[in-house]
Amino acid sequence: MANVNQMIESKYLKQSDVDGDVPVTVVKVGRVNIAREGDDPDYKWMVRFEEFTKAMVLNSTNIKRMARACNSQESDDWTGKKVVLYVDPDVEFAGNVVGGLRIKALNSAHGSTRTAGRPVAGVAMDDDIPF
């Protein structure tokens, strides 16, 4: 038997992919067209973490949280930073409490907010890492 959350596949990170507070390392941030083929373009900001194979779609709340957690308003500065990914059960969507993924700063219990003091080697926006 499979859990309902395992039966509903997604190419993007979702709540059921995250268990507790998960320290993650940012490897790429970019804007991606998520529209289906033939539809009008629908560009969304995405972040890819070293610890997950799926990218996370960033809504406006998580963009602001990422900036605060990385201590920078410039997304170019986020690469190599460590943050914490977690499920917030109180996230609302369309007037309903549905829960959702959130980002927060890595505290001293999880270690430094930077990976070896510099971005992850070889990772750039024009690299071949797909979203």
Secondary structure as UniProt FT lines:
FT   HELIX           4..7
FT   HELIX           15..17
FT   STRAND          22..33
FT   TURN            37..38
FT   STRAND          43..49
FT   TURN            50..51
FT   STRAND          55..58
FT   HELIX           60..70
FT   HELIX           75..77
FT   TURN            78..80
FT   STRAND          81..88
FT   TURN            89..90
FT   STRAND          92..93
FT   TURN            94..95
FT   STRAND          96..97
FT   STRAND          100..105
FT   TURN            108..110
FT   TURN            116..117
FT   TURN            121..122
FT   TURN            125..126
//
